[in-house]
Amino acid sequence: MGYGDNRRTPKMNQRKRQTKLQLRLKRRALEVRAARQSKNPQQATEPAKKSKVKKEKAPKAAQA
């Protein structure tokens, strides 16, 4: 911020609200995750599910 800049502008207020919202969501996600793990301790030891990796197709020239 430079000389004469005002932190009370609508843009700055919007940025502050957005930051607070993101922090609330992250904190809530951590609380929910901890609660789920305390209900099911086995879930905490299991690795997270991984998405399927697509297999690469052979080039058309190699198939012919």
HUVENCOR-V23010 format. One record per backbone hydrogen bond with DSSP energy under -0.5 kcal/mol. CO is the residue of the C=O (numbers start at 1). NH is the residue of the N-H. E is the energy in kcal/mol with one decimal. If there is no record, write none. Layout:
co={CO	CO}
nh={NH	NH}
e={E	E}
This chain:
co={2	5	6	9	10	11	12	13	14	15	16	17	18	19	20	21	22	23	24	25	26	27	28	29	30	31	32	33	34	35	36	40	40	41	41	42	42	52	59	59	60}
nh={5	7	9	13	14	15	16	17	18	19	20	21	22	23	24	25	26	27	28	29	30	31	32	33	34	35	36	37	38	39	40	43	44	44	45	45	46	54	62	63	64}
e={-1.7	-0.5	-0.8	-2.5	-2.3	-2.2	-2.4	-2.4	-2.5	-2.3	-2.5	-2.4	-2.4	-2.3	-2.4	-2.5	-2.3	-2.6	-2.6	-2.3	-2.1	-2.1	-2.6	-2.4	-2.3	-2.3	-2.5	-2.1	-1.8	-1.6	-2.0	-1.2	-0.7	-0.5	-0.8	-0.5	-1.3	-0.5	-0.6	-1.0	-1.3}
